Amino acid sequence: MTSGQSDTPVLDVRGLSVEYASENGTVRAVTDVSFVLRRGEVLGLAGESGSGKSTLAYAAARLLPDSAAITAGEVLYNPGAQRDRTGAPDKPMNLLNLSTEELRRLRWSDLAVVFQSAMNALNPVMTLGAQIDDVLLTRRPRMRGRARRERARELLRLVGISPDRIRSYPHELSGGMRQRAGIALALALSPQIIIMDEPTTALDVVVQREILSELLRLREQLEFAVIFITHDLSLLLELADRVAIMYAGRLVEQATQRDLYRTPRHPYSYGLINAFPRLRGPRRVALGIPGTPPDLRTPPSGCAFHPRCPLAFDACQATTPELRPAITGSAQLVACHLYDPAYRPAPPDTSEIAASYDARAEGSRV
């Protein structure tokens, strides 16, 4: 736990489900997902494209398109989780019950978003200073113009951009600087929660490293919580405090980054981690996960991962597994029948999962 972290939940998502309406039928994009985000914590959401991670985060922030509908669940936001207040603490509010005006007041000041493409998120015909000023003027109308300009310069300085760039337009900035500018906009009103949707996807690894280092420094300094969405699990193992793995709209594993790296429990988590070549240790073949993610209009019965899982057995096709402690008393949660005593008296260890992937890879070569 870092110095800015707390056990107090700032966001508590319970049983959230989301559906999309399409010409070809209803798509259940998120199914019965629950998680807790704590003060000052970086929670990573990982999974292949189409796993539901962005839909989950945007549903929690009430930013879904008109074609999507939240069909079940609660999103409880605790306004008193970070700011010290006198008197009785504020009670958690269900964001799904807020009116449009209540949501407008909450966004940016309490919950902000850094979108995947900074070039598309930033206004191309406004300077950086004008865009930050617009946010401040709208939400802090009593703030004088000089104070707003100083705040804009301060925000650019915080994210590693020269204050002189306050007069620059987005097209005059590099990709890394545009992404930093997006983070500066998100920080303008000192929110408690920032959702970051694959903010470094289009950047080279050097710029990516700089931005992530900057993000961690700002988190320590300002004590905001982060939901970081990415398909790159290796990135989250360096950045996040906890990681939640999604597959076919469900959470299949939740763990600290240390536990997930050392002992990935779900066969899908193991496959994601080992799809990347390692920089240290003995040389080994990077193993990809066979097959493709399922069509969510007609998902497989039982565990959605069973058609691709090298350890699947009969129960996996018949019954959907529940998210449960991998080992009794463990904080590492996994949705897999391999850890259910009703089907298997002793859970598998990582070496057994590794051997099953190796055997499948060897069989494919023959």
C-alpha positions as CSV (number, residue, x, y, z in Angstrom):
1,M,0.0,0.0,0.0
2,T,1.4,3.4,-1.0
3,S,1.5,6.4,1.3
4,G,-1.6,7.9,-0.4
5,Q,-3.7,4.7,-0.2
6,S,-6.5,3.9,2.2
7,D,-8.8,1.0,2.9
8,T,-11.8,3.3,2.4
9,P,-13.7,2.6,-0.8
10,V,-14.1,5.6,-3.1
11,L,-16.0,3.6,-5.6
12,D,-18.0,0.3,-5.0
13,V,-19.4,-1.4,-8.1
14,R,-21.9,-4.2,-7.3
15,G,-23.4,-6.6,-9.8
16,L,-23.1,-4.3,-12.8
17,S,-24.5,-5.6,-16.1
18,V,-24.6,-3.8,-19.5
19,E,-26.3,-4.7,-22.7
20,Y,-26.0,-3.3,-26.2
21,A,-28.9,-3.3,-28.7
22,S,-27.8,-4.2,-32.3
23,E,-29.5,-5.2,-35.5
24,N,-28.2,-8.7,-35.0
25,G,-29.5,-9.1,-31.5
26,T,-28.7,-8.1,-27.9
27,V,-25.1,-8.2,-26.8
28,R,-24.4,-8.7,-23.1
29,A,-21.1,-6.8,-22.8
30,V,-20.8,-6.8,-19.0
31,T,-22.3,-9.4,-16.7
32,D,-22.6,-9.2,-12.9
33,V,-19.3,-7.4,-12.3
34,S,-18.3,-6.2,-8.8
35,F,-15.2,-4.5,-7.6
36,V,-14.0,-1.9,-5.1
37,L,-11.7,1.1,-5.9
38,R,-9.9,2.5,-2.8
39,R,-8.5,5.9,-2.2
40,G,-5.2,6.5,-3.9
41,E,-5.2,3.1,-5.6
42,V,-4.4,2.2,-9.2
43,L,-6.8,-0.6,-10.3
44,G,-5.9,-2.1,-13.6
45,L,-8.6,-3.6,-15.9
46,A,-7.0,-6.0,-18.5
47,G,-8.2,-8.3,-21.1
48,E,-8.3,-8.8,-24.9
49,S,-10.2,-6.4,-27.1
50,G,-13.9,-6.9,-26.7
51,S,-13.7,-8.3,-23.2
52,G,-15.9,-5.5,-21.8
53,K,-13.3,-3.5,-19.8
54,S,-14.0,-0.1,-21.4
55,T,-17.8,-0.7,-21.3
56,L,-17.5,-1.5,-17.6
57,A,-15.6,1.7,-16.8
58,Y,-17.9,3.9,-18.9
59,A,-20.9,2.4,-17.4
60,A,-19.6,3.3,-13.9
61,A,-19.1,6.8,-15.1
62,R,-22.5,7.0,-16.9
63,L,-20.8,7.7,-20.3
64,L,-22.3,4.9,-22.3
65,P,-23.8,5.6,-25.8
66,D,-27.6,5.5,-26.3
67,S,-27.3,2.0,-27.7
68,A,-26.2,0.6,-24.4
69,A,-28.3,0.0,-21.3
70,I,-27.3,-0.8,-17.7
71,T,-29.6,-3.6,-16.8
72,A,-28.5,-4.4,-13.2
73,G,-26.2,-3.3,-10.4
74,E,-25.1,-0.3,-8.4
75,V,-22.2,2.1,-8.6
76,L,-21.7,3.6,-5.1
77,Y,-19.5,6.7,-5.0
78,N,-18.2,7.8,-1.6
79,P,-17.7,11.6,-1.7
80,G,-16.1,11.7,1.7
81,A,-13.5,9.0,0.9
82,Q,-10.7,11.5,0.2
83,R,-11.5,15.0,1.3
84,D,-11.5,15.8,5.0
85,R,-14.8,17.3,6.1
86,T,-16.2,18.5,9.4
87,G,-19.3,16.9,10.8
88,A,-20.9,13.6,9.7
89,P,-19.3,12.1,6.6
90,D,-21.3,12.1,3.3
91,K,-23.1,8.9,2.5
92,P,-22.2,6.9,-0.6
93,M,-24.4,7.8,-3.6
94,N,-25.5,5.5,-6.4
95,L,-24.3,7.1,-9.6
96,L,-26.9,5.2,-11.6
97,N,-29.7,7.1,-9.8
98,L,-28.3,10.6,-10.3
99,S,-30.0,13.1,-12.6
100,T,-28.3,14.6,-15.6
101,E,-27.6,17.8,-13.7
102,E,-26.2,16.0,-10.7
103,L,-24.0,14.0,-13.0
104,R,-22.8,17.2,-14.7
105,R,-21.7,18.6,-11.4
106,L,-19.9,15.4,-10.4
107,R,-18.0,14.9,-13.7
108,W,-14.5,16.5,-13.8
109,S,-14.8,17.7,-10.2
110,D,-15.1,14.3,-8.7
111,L,-14.6,11.8,-11.6
112,A,-12.6,12.6,-14.8
113,V,-11.7,10.6,-17.9
114,V,-8.5,10.4,-20.0
115,F,-9.6,9.0,-23.3
116,Q,-7.7,6.7,-25.6
117,S,-7.0,9.1,-28.4
118,A,-5.9,12.5,-27.1
119,M,-5.9,14.0,-30.5
120,N,-9.7,13.3,-30.8
121,A,-10.4,14.2,-27.2
122,L,-8.8,17.6,-27.4
123,N,-10.5,20.4,-29.2
124,P,-8.4,21.0,-32.4
125,V,-9.3,24.7,-32.7
126,M,-8.6,25.7,-29.1
127,T,-5.2,26.2,-27.5
128,L,-4.3,24.1,-24.4
129,G,-4.7,27.2,-22.2
130,A,-8.2,27.9,-23.6
131,Q,-9.4,24.4,-23.1
132,I,-8.2,24.3,-19.4
133,D,-9.7,27.8,-18.9
134,D,-13.0,26.6,-20.3
135,V,-13.2,23.8,-17.7
136,L,-12.2,26.2,-14.9
137,L,-14.6,28.9,-16.0
138,T,-17.5,26.5,-16.2
139,R,-16.9,24.8,-12.9
140,R,-15.3,27.6,-10.9
141,P,-17.1,30.7,-12.2
142,R,-15.8,32.9,-9.3
143,M,-12.2,32.1,-10.2
144,R,-10.6,35.2,-11.7
145,G,-9.0,35.1,-15.2
146,R,-5.5,35.6,-13.8
147,A,-6.0,32.7,-11.3
148,R,-7.3,30.5,-14.1
149,R,-4.2,31.2,-16.3
150,E,-1.9,30.4,-13.4
151,R,-3.8,27.2,-12.7
152,A,-3.4,26.2,-16.4
153,R,0.3,26.8,-16.3
154,E,0.5,24.8,-13.0
155,L,-1.3,21.9,-14.5
156,L,1.0,21.8,-17.6
157,R,4.0,22.0,-15.3
158,L,2.6,19.1,-13.2
159,V,2.4,16.8,-16.2
160,G,5.8,17.7,-17.6
161,I,4.8,20.3,-20.3
162,S,6.5,23.7,-20.5
163,P,4.0,26.4,-19.4
164,D,4.9,28.2,-22.6
165,R,2.8,25.6,-24.4
166,I,-0.3,27.2,-23.0
167,R,-0.7,28.9,-26.4
168,S,-0.1,25.8,-28.4
169,Y,-2.8,23.9,-30.4
170,P,-3.1,20.1,-30.2
171,H,-1.7,19.6,-33.7
172,E,1.5,21.4,-32.6
173,L,2.2,18.8,-30.0
174,S,3.7,15.3,-30.2
175,G,1.6,12.3,-29.3
176,G,3.1,12.1,-25.8
177,M,2.5,15.8,-25.1
178,R,-1.1,15.5,-26.2
179,Q,-1.6,12.6,-23.9
180,R,0.0,14.6,-21.0
181,A,-2.3,17.5,-21.9
182,G,-5.3,15.1,-21.6
183,I,-4.1,14.1,-18.1
184,A,-3.7,17.9,-17.2
185,L,-7.3,18.5,-18.2
186,A,-8.5,15.6,-16.1
187,L,-6.6,17.0,-13.1
188,A,-7.9,20.5,-13.5
189,L,-10.6,20.2,-10.7
190,S,-8.6,17.8,-8.5
191,P,-11.0,14.8,-8.9
192,Q,-11.0,11.8,-6.6
193,I,-11.2,9.3,-9.5
194,I,-9.6,9.3,-12.9
195,I,-10.5,6.7,-15.6
196,M,-7.8,6.2,-18.1
197,D,-8.8,4.3,-21.2
198,E,-5.7,2.9,-22.9
199,P,-4.0,6.3,-22.7
200,T,-0.6,5.1,-24.0
201,T,-1.6,2.6,-26.7
202,A,-0.4,4.7,-29.7
203,L,2.9,5.8,-28.1
204,D,6.4,4.4,-28.3
205,V,7.8,2.6,-25.3
206,V,10.0,5.5,-24.2
207,V,7.2,8.1,-24.1
208,Q,4.9,5.5,-22.6
209,R,7.4,5.0,-19.7
210,E,7.7,8.7,-19.2
211,I,3.9,9.2,-18.9
212,L,3.4,6.3,-16.6
213,S,6.2,7.5,-14.3
214,E,4.6,10.9,-14.3
215,L,1.2,9.4,-13.5
216,L,2.6,7.5,-10.5
217,R,4.3,10.6,-9.2
218,L,1.1,12.6,-9.5
219,R,-0.9,9.9,-7.8
220,E,1.5,10.0,-4.8
221,Q,1.3,13.8,-4.8
222,L,-2.4,14.3,-5.3
223,E,-3.8,11.1,-3.9
224,F,-6.4,10.4,-6.6
225,A,-7.5,6.9,-7.5
226,V,-7.1,5.5,-11.0
227,I,-9.0,2.9,-13.1
228,F,-6.4,2.1,-15.8
229,I,-7.7,0.2,-18.8
230,T,-5.4,-1.7,-21.1
231,H,-5.0,-4.9,-23.1
232,D,-1.3,-4.9,-22.1
233,L,-1.1,-6.9,-18.9
234,S,2.7,-6.5,-18.7
235,L,2.1,-2.8,-18.3
236,L,-0.3,-3.2,-15.4
237,L,2.1,-5.5,-13.6
238,E,4.4,-2.5,-13.2
239,L,1.8,0.2,-12.7
240,A,-1.2,-1.1,-10.8
241,D,-1.7,-1.9,-7.1
242,R,-4.4,-4.4,-8.0
243,V,-5.4,-6.0,-11.3
244,A,-8.8,-7.3,-12.5
245,I,-8.8,-9.6,-15.5
246,M,-11.9,-9.6,-17.8
247,Y,-13.0,-12.2,-20.3
248,A,-16.3,-12.1,-22.3
249,G,-17.8,-9.5,-20.0
250,R,-17.0,-11.1,-16.7
251,L,-14.2,-10.7,-14.1
252,V,-12.3,-14.0,-14.1
253,E,-9.5,-12.9,-11.6
254,Q,-8.7,-10.2,-9.1
255,A,-5.3,-10.0,-7.4
256,T,-2.5,-7.7,-6.4
257,Q,0.0,-7.1,-9.1
258,R,2.6,-9.1,-7.2
259,D,0.3,-12.2,-6.7
260,L,-0.9,-12.1,-10.3
261,Y,2.7,-11.9,-11.6
262,R,4.0,-14.7,-9.3
263,T,1.0,-17.0,-9.3
264,P,-1.6,-16.3,-12.0
265,R,-4.5,-18.6,-11.0
266,H,-6.9,-18.5,-14.0
267,P,-5.6,-20.2,-17.2
268,Y,-6.6,-17.1,-19.1
269,S,-4.5,-14.8,-16.8
270,Y,-1.6,-17.2,-17.3
271,G,-2.0,-17.1,-21.0
272,L,-2.1,-13.3,-21.1
273,I,1.0,-12.9,-19.0
274,N,3.0,-15.5,-20.9
275,A,2.0,-14.2,-24.3
276,F,4.8,-11.6,-23.8
277,P,8.5,-12.6,-24.1
278,R,10.4,-12.1,-20.8
279,L,13.5,-9.9,-20.6
280,R,15.1,-12.0,-17.9
281,G,15.4,-15.7,-17.1
282,P,15.8,-18.7,-19.4
283,R,14.7,-18.5,-23.0
284,R,11.3,-19.9,-23.7
285,V,8.7,-19.8,-26.4
286,A,6.1,-17.1,-25.9
287,L,2.8,-19.0,-25.9
288,G,-0.3,-17.3,-27.3
289,I,-3.8,-18.2,-26.2
290,P,-5.3,-20.4,-28.9
291,G,-8.6,-19.5,-30.6
292,T,-10.5,-16.2,-30.5
293,P,-12.8,-14.4,-27.9
294,P,-16.4,-15.5,-28.2
295,D,-19.2,-13.7,-29.9
296,L,-21.1,-12.1,-27.0
297,R,-24.4,-12.4,-28.9
298,T,-24.1,-16.2,-28.6
299,P,-21.6,-16.8,-25.8
300,P,-20.5,-20.4,-24.9
301,S,-22.4,-22.2,-22.2
302,G,-20.8,-22.5,-18.7
303,C,-17.4,-20.8,-18.5
304,A,-16.9,-18.7,-21.6
305,F,-13.2,-19.5,-21.7
306,H,-13.7,-23.3,-21.8
307,P,-13.3,-23.6,-25.7
308,R,-9.8,-22.1,-25.4
309,C,-8.8,-23.5,-22.0
310,P,-6.2,-26.4,-22.0
311,L,-7.5,-27.5,-18.5
312,A,-11.3,-27.5,-19.3
313,F,-13.4,-30.4,-18.1
314,D,-17.1,-31.3,-18.3
315,A,-18.3,-28.9,-15.6
316,C,-16.7,-26.0,-17.4
317,Q,-19.2,-26.5,-20.3
318,A,-22.3,-26.8,-18.1
319,T,-21.9,-24.3,-15.2
320,T,-20.7,-20.7,-15.0
321,P,-18.0,-20.4,-12.2
322,E,-18.3,-17.9,-9.5
323,L,-15.6,-15.5,-8.4
324,R,-14.1,-17.0,-5.2
325,P,-10.9,-17.1,-3.2
326,A,-8.3,-19.2,-5.0
327,I,-7.3,-20.6,-1.7
328,T,-9.2,-20.4,1.5
329,G,-8.6,-17.0,3.2
330,S,-6.8,-15.6,0.1
331,A,-7.5,-12.1,-1.3
332,Q,-6.8,-13.4,-4.8
333,L,-10.1,-14.2,-6.4
334,V,-10.7,-16.4,-9.4
335,A,-13.7,-17.6,-11.4
336,C,-12.6,-21.1,-12.3
337,H,-14.0,-24.6,-11.5
338,L,-10.4,-25.7,-10.9
339,Y,-10.6,-23.9,-7.5
340,D,-14.0,-25.2,-6.5
341,P,-13.7,-28.0,-3.9
342,A,-16.9,-29.5,-5.4
343,Y,-15.1,-30.4,-8.5
344,R,-11.5,-30.6,-7.4
345,P,-10.1,-31.3,-3.9
346,A,-6.9,-29.4,-4.4
347,P,-6.4,-26.3,-6.6
348,P,-3.8,-26.4,-9.4
349,D,-0.5,-24.6,-9.1
350,T,1.1,-22.4,-11.8
351,S,3.3,-25.2,-13.0
352,E,0.3,-27.4,-13.9
353,I,-1.3,-24.5,-15.9
354,A,2.1,-24.0,-17.6
355,A,2.4,-27.7,-18.4
356,S,-1.0,-27.7,-20.0
357,Y,-0.2,-24.7,-22.2
358,D,3.2,-26.3,-23.2
359,A,1.5,-29.6,-24.0
360,R,-1.1,-27.8,-26.2
361,A,1.7,-25.9,-28.0
362,E,3.7,-29.0,-28.5
363,G,0.7,-30.8,-29.9
364,S,0.1,-28.0,-32.4
365,R,3.6,-28.3,-33.7
366,V,3.3,-32.0,-34.4
